[in-house]
Amino acid sequence: MAVISGTAESRDLGAELRRLRKEAGLNTRVMAERAGVSNANISFWETGKRLVPLERLTALLDALSVTDDERERIMGLRRKADGPGELTTGSTNIGQRLTRLIELERTATRITDVAPLLVPGLLQTGDYARAIFGEGPDTDTKVALRAGRREVITRRRNPVEFLALIDSEVLVRPVGSPEVMADQLDHLVRMAELPNVTIQIVPSTAPGYHPTLAGPFILFEFLTANPIILLEHYRTSAFLWDRESVVAYLSAPEETQRTALSPERSLKLIKEISKGMETA
């Protein structure tokens, strides 16, 4: 995905990439061959006219043998250029925020969705998503985009590892009609059959505190880059990428799993509730 940029941050990142290439004694043609990209892309990225995708940046740094602290510094510049730490509000930012979200989903190696309120977006059926979006002029587009994003966990080559920690109340919360809800639960069962997808239900009546009670969040983990957290609410969302903010979330999924049902018991519960809805 080509991300058009031209911001000061993307130009700073491009200047660093150009410096590293020149220090390595490479021209843009050789750099492009080593990284497996076009010469034009190298030019766009080094001038900051386009923001280099995360997976391509990894290839560039590998080709330049950049490691350790220097690698992390460059990855930090990339995250800063992407602006994931800023708070976005309102519909005017939907396109920008969605672009960032899609890129994170496509480049992550593991996604953990802690969902105390709704079925995770990557596991939603079209009808369930439509019930959330309501009837509007862009509803069909929103539903189609959400369905398309699911490809990251269903693709044949290198599907992302996906863990969903879902509060039990989500299974019975009537977001849609009984038919919509029953179909959504059946879909969860089918998705859980994928070897890269794990679904665990967190009983709403479990005693004590666990991180799910603090609200929903998504943890994105990558092969080389640091993790990123997405906090998403009714009209606002925030991407957290600095280490101090992210580290507090890293142990939350494991803490929640200690309260959650096993994947096997979770699927049994989902099937029982779905069957009850179908026969009601």
C-alpha positions in Angstrom: 0.0 0.0 0.0 1.5 3.3 -1.1 1.0 5.9 1.7 1.3 9.4 0.3 3.1 11.6 2.8 5.4 14.6 2.4 5.3 15.5 6.1 8.3 16.8 8.0 8.5 13.5 9.8 8.5 11.4 6.6 11.2 13.6 5.2 13.3 13.1 8.3 12.9 9.4 7.9 13.8 9.6 4.3 16.9 11.6 5.0 18.1 8.9 7.5 17.5 6.2 4.9 19.5 8.2 2.3 22.3 8.7 4.8 22.5 5.0 5.6 22.5 4.0 2.0 25.3 6.5 1.2 27.4 5.3 4.2 27.0 1.8 2.8 28.4 3.0 -0.5 25.3 2.0 -2.5 23.5 3.9 -5.2 19.7 3.8 -5.5 19.7 1.1 -8.2 21.8 -1.3 -6.1 19.7 -0.5 -3.0 16.5 -1.2 -4.9 17.9 -4.6 -6.1 18.9 -5.6 -2.6 15.6 -4.7 -1.1 13.5 -6.1 -3.9 11.8 -2.9 -4.8 11.8 -0.4 -7.6 14.3 2.4 -8.0 11.4 4.8 -8.1 10.2 3.6 -4.6 13.7 4.3 -3.2 13.5 7.8 -4.5 10.0 8.4 -3.2 10.9 7.1 0.3 14.2 8.9 0.6 12.6 12.3 -0.4 9.7 11.7 2.0 7.1 12.0 -0.8 5.8 8.6 0.2 6.0 6.8 3.6 7.8 3.5 3.4 5.5 0.6 4.6 6.7 -1.2 7.7 7.5 -4.4 5.9 9.5 -2.6 3.2 11.4 -0.7 5.8 12.4 -4.0 7.4 13.7 -5.1 4.0 15.7 -1.9 3.6 17.3 -2.2 7.0 18.1 -5.8 6.4 19.8 -4.9 3.1 21.8 -2.3 4.9 22.7 -4.6 7.8 21.2 -2.1 10.3 20.8 -3.8 13.7 20.2 -3.1 17.4 19.8 0.5 18.7 20.2 2.0 15.2 17.5 -0.2 13.8 15.1 0.6 16.7 15.8 4.3 16.2 14.9 4.1 12.5 11.7 2.1 13.3 10.8 4.8 15.9 11.1 7.5 13.2 8.8 5.4 11.0 6.2 5.2 13.8 6.5 8.9 14.4 6.1 9.7 10.7 2.9 7.5 10.7 1.6 9.5 13.6 0.1 6.6 15.5 0.4 8.3 18.8 -2.0 11.1 18.0 -5.6 11.1 19.0 -8.1 11.1 16.2 -11.7 12.1 16.6 -14.7 12.3 14.4 -15.6 11.1 10.9 -13.1 13.4 9.1 -10.3 11.1 10.3 -11.9 7.8 9.4 -9.9 7.4 6.2 -6.5 8.2 7.8 -7.1 6.1 10.9 -8.4 3.1 8.8 -5.3 3.3 6.6 -3.1 3.1 9.6 -5.1 0.2 11.1 -5.0 -1.8 7.8 -1.3 -1.4 7.6 -0.8 -2.6 11.1 -3.0 -5.6 10.5 -1.2 -6.5 7.3 2.3 -6.2 8.8 1.7 -7.7 12.3 2.7 -11.3 13.1 0.3 -11.5 16.0 -2.8 -9.6 17.0 -4.5 -9.8 20.3 -8.0 -8.3 20.6 -9.3 -7.8 24.1 -13.0 -7.4 23.6 -15.3 -6.8 26.6 -18.1 -5.1 24.6 -18.4 -6.3 21.0 -17.2 -9.2 18.8 -13.7 -8.2 17.5 -13.9 -6.5 14.1 -11.8 -9.1 12.3 -14.3 -11.8 13.5 -17.5 -9.9 12.7 -20.0 -11.1 10.1 -21.3 -8.5 7.6 -24.8 -8.5 9.2 -23.3 -8.0 12.7 -21.1 -5.1 11.4 -24.1 -3.6 9.7 -26.1 -3.6 12.9 -23.2 -1.6 14.5 -22.8 0.9 11.7 -26.6 1.4 11.2 -28.2 2.6 8.0 -26.3 5.3 6.3 -25.0 6.4 2.9 -21.6 4.8 3.6 -22.7 1.7 5.5 -22.1 -0.7 2.6 -18.6 0.6 2.1 -17.8 0.3 5.8 -19.1 -3.3 5.9 -17.2 -4.2 2.8 -14.0 -2.8 4.2 -14.4 -4.6 7.4 -15.0 -7.9 5.6 -11.9 -7.3 3.4 -9.7 -6.7 6.5 -10.5 -10.3 7.6 -8.1 -11.5 4.9 -5.1 -11.1 7.2 -6.3 -14.1 9.2 -7.7 -16.2 6.4 -5.0 -15.8 3.8 -3.1 -18.9 2.9 0.4 -17.5 3.1 1.6 -16.3 6.5 -1.8 -15.5 8.1 -1.5 -13.4 11.2 -1.7 -15.2 14.5 -5.0 -14.0 16.1 -6.0 -14.2 19.8 -9.5 -13.0 20.8 -10.4 -12.6 24.4 -14.1 -12.0 24.5 -16.3 -11.2 27.5 -19.2 -13.7 27.8 -21.7 -10.9 27.8 -20.7 -10.1 24.2 -22.2 -13.5 23.2 -25.7 -12.6 24.4 -25.7 -8.8 23.9 -28.4 -8.3 21.2 -26.5 -6.0 18.9 -28.5 -7.5 16.1 -31.6 -9.7 15.7 -31.5 -13.3 17.1 -30.8 -14.6 13.6 -27.9 -12.1 13.2 -26.5 -13.1 16.6 -26.8 -16.8 16.0 -25.0 -16.5 12.6 -22.3 -14.4 14.3 -21.7 -17.1 16.9 -21.6 -19.8 14.3 -19.1 -17.7 12.4 -16.9 -17.5 15.6 -16.9 -21.3 15.7 -15.8 -21.5 12.1 -13.1 -19.0 12.5 -11.8 -20.8 15.6 -11.2 -23.8 13.4 -8.4 -21.9 11.7 -5.0 -23.0 13.1 -3.9 -19.4 13.6 -7.0 -18.3 15.4 -7.7 -18.7 19.2 -10.9 -17.6 20.8 -11.2 -17.6 24.6 -14.3 -16.4 26.5 -13.9 -14.4 29.7 -16.8 -15.2 32.1 -18.5 -11.9 33.1 -19.1 -13.3 36.6 -15.5 -14.3 37.2 -14.4 -13.0 40.6 -11.7 -10.4 41.0 -10.2 -7.9 38.7 -8.7 -8.6 35.2 -7.5 -6.2 32.5 -10.6 -6.7 30.4 -12.6 -4.7 32.9 -10.5 -1.6 32.0 -11.9 -1.5 28.4 -11.1 -2.8 24.9 -7.7 -2.7 23.3 -5.8 -4.4 20.5 -2.2 -5.4 20.7 -0.2 -5.6 17.5 3.1 -7.5 17.6 5.7 -7.5 14.8 8.7 -9.6 13.7 11.2 -6.8 14.4 9.4 -3.6 15.3 8.1 -2.8 18.8 4.4 -3.6 19.6 1.7 -1.0 19.1 -1.6 -0.7 21.0 -4.9 0.6 19.6 -7.4 2.1 22.0 -10.8 2.6 20.3 -13.9 4.2 21.6 -17.2 5.7 20.4 -15.8 8.7 18.5 -12.1 8.6 19.4 -9.2 6.3 18.9 -5.5 6.4 19.8 -2.5 4.4 18.7 0.1 4.0 21.5 3.7 3.2 20.3 6.1 4.6 22.9 7.6 1.9 25.1 6.4 3.3 28.4 2.8 3.4 27.3 2.8 0.0 25.5 4.7 -2.0 28.2 1.7 -1.7 30.6 -0.4 -3.6 28.1 2.0 -6.5 27.3 1.1 -8.6 30.3 -2.6 -7.9 30.1 -3.6 -10.7 27.7 -1.8 -13.3 29.8 -3.5 -12.0 32.9 -6.8 -12.2 31.2 -6.2 -15.7 30.0 -5.8 -16.9 33.5 -9.5 -15.9 34.0 -10.7 -17.0 30.6 -12.1 -20.4 29.7 -9.9 -22.7 27.7 -10.3 -22.5 23.9 -12.2 -25.9 24.0 -14.6 -24.8 26.7 -15.0 -21.4 25.0 -16.2 -23.0 21.8 -18.5 -25.3 23.7 -20.1 -22.3 25.3 -20.4 -20.5 22.0 -22.1 -23.5 20.4 -24.5 -23.9 23.3 -25.6 -20.2 23.2 -25.9 -20.3 19.4 -28.1 -23.4 19.6 -30.3 -21.7 22.2 -30.8 -18.7 19.9 -31.7 -20.8 16.9 -34.3 -22.8 18.8 -35.8 -19.8 20.7 
